[in-house]
Every structure is written in structure tokens, then in C-alpha cells.
Amino acid sequence: MVATDNGIYISDKAKEKVIHLMQEAGVENDPNYFLRVGVVGGGCSGLSYKLDFDNEVKPMDQVFEDKGIKIVTDLKSFLYLVNTELEFSDGLNGKGFFFSNPNASRSCGCGDSFAV
């Protein structure tokens, strides 16, 4: 992926999984719902990623759209997530969602936490 703008991106495979999960949650046809990504303290490397569906944009939120998926993050998290791509793996490792984050100086073996 080559970032053309400062944003948050989603791979084709992650997009398919997000759409599937939105269908399971019954919110795929509700334009008010979006994917919220964030960073919280914790995990073995100091910071962890957070994913959820939400329908409330807060005043300091940063809003992006990639491949038709609306992605929202708070301003503080965006400082850690700029030019990050959400990916999904269902291979033998069964990793699930993971972030390809160019800002992370190191990450743990599970891929769920990172440090900058």
C-alpha cells in the first residue's frame, strides 16, 4: 500500500470481513454505523488496537472512507494510526484482524499491541 494522503486504510479482505460482521450485527444497511478504530493503553508492548461498530461521531473524531467503508477514530488514536491499513488473515495462523502500522517501532508476537 502506498499512502496518497494521511488516513486509515482497509484491505480488500478486511473489507469483506467487516461487511460480513456488519450483516451479522444487523447494521449493514444503516448508514449511521461505521467502523471505529482506536488505540488504548495496555498489551505486552504498551499500546493495543481497538475495533468496534459505532453510530456516534464525536466532535474531535477523524473520519475516513476507504473502499466504501467509513472508518472513524479519535484524534489521539489517529496520531498513532496515520497511514495504517487494517488487514484480515484467515490462514493457518488464524490471525483475524491486524494492523499494518508504519508508525510502530515494535509489536508483540500476537500482533495485538505495539509501541512507537
C-alpha positions in Angstrom: 0.0 0.0 0.0 1.2 3.5 -0.9 -0.5 6.2 1.1 -1.6 9.1 -1.1 -3.0 11.0 1.9 -2.8 10.8 5.6 -5.5 8.4 6.5 -6.5 5.0 7.7 -7.0 2.3 5.1 -8.6 -1.1 4.8 -7.5 -4.1 2.7 -10.0 -5.9 0.4 -10.0 -9.0 2.6 -10.7 -6.9 5.8 -13.4 -5.0 4.0 -15.2 -8.3 3.2 -15.0 -9.4 6.8 -16.2 -6.0 8.1 -19.2 -6.2 5.8 -19.9 -9.8 6.9 -19.7 -8.8 10.6 -22.0 -5.8 10.0 -24.5 -8.1 8.4 -24.3 -10.4 11.4 -24.8 -7.4 13.7 -27.8 -6.3 11.6 -26.3 -2.9 10.9 -25.1 -3.3 7.3 -28.0 -1.2 5.8 -27.8 1.5 8.4 -25.7 4.4 7.1 -25.3 5.7 10.6 -23.0 2.8 11.5 -19.3 2.8 10.8 -16.1 1.0 11.9 -14.4 2.7 14.9 -10.7 2.0 15.3 -8.7 3.2 18.2 -5.6 2.8 20.4 -5.7 2.1 24.1 -3.0 1.7 26.7 -2.2 -1.9 27.5 -0.9 -5.1 25.9 2.6 -6.5 26.1 4.1 -3.7 24.0 2.3 -0.8 25.7 -0.5 0.1 23.3 -3.3 -2.0 21.9 -5.7 -1.7 19.0 -9.4 -1.5 19.4 -12.1 -2.2 16.8 -15.9 -1.8 17.1 -19.0 -0.7 15.3 -20.4 2.7 16.3 -23.0 5.2 15.2 -22.0 8.3 17.0 -19.3 10.6 15.7 -17.8 12.7 18.4 -16.6 16.4 17.9 -12.8 15.6 17.7 -13.2 12.4 15.6 -11.3 11.9 12.4 -13.4 10.4 9.6 -12.1 8.5 6.6 -13.5 6.3 3.9 -11.6 3.6 2.1 -13.1 1.1 -0.4 -16.6 2.2 0.7 -16.0 1.6 4.4 -16.4 4.5 6.8 -13.6 4.4 9.3 -13.6 6.7 12.4 -11.0 7.3 15.1 -10.5 9.8 17.8 -7.8 12.4 17.3 -5.4 10.9 19.9 -5.6 7.5 18.3 -5.1 8.9 14.8 -1.7 10.2 15.8 -0.7 6.5 16.2 -2.7 5.2 13.3 -1.9 7.6 10.5 -1.3 5.7 7.2 -2.2 2.4 8.9 -4.0 -0.3 7.0 -6.5 -2.7 8.6 -5.9 -6.2 7.3 -7.5 -9.6 7.8 -6.0 -13.1 7.7 -7.9 -16.3 7.9 -4.9 -18.5 7.0 -3.4 -21.3 9.1 -2.2 -18.8 11.7 -5.8 -17.7 12.1 -4.7 -14.2 13.0 -8.0 -12.4 12.2 -7.9 -8.6 12.0 -4.5 -7.0 12.3 -3.0 -3.6 11.6 -0.1 -2.9 9.2 1.2 0.2 11.1 4.2 2.1 9.7 4.4 4.1 12.9 5.0 1.1 15.2 8.6 0.7 16.3 7.9 -2.8 17.6 5.0 -5.1 18.1 4.4 -8.2 20.1 4.2 -11.7 18.8 0.4 -11.7 18.8 0.2 -8.5 16.8 -2.4 -7.0 19.0 -0.1 -4.5 20.7 2.7 -2.2 19.7 5.0 0.6 20.7 6.1 3.8 18.9 
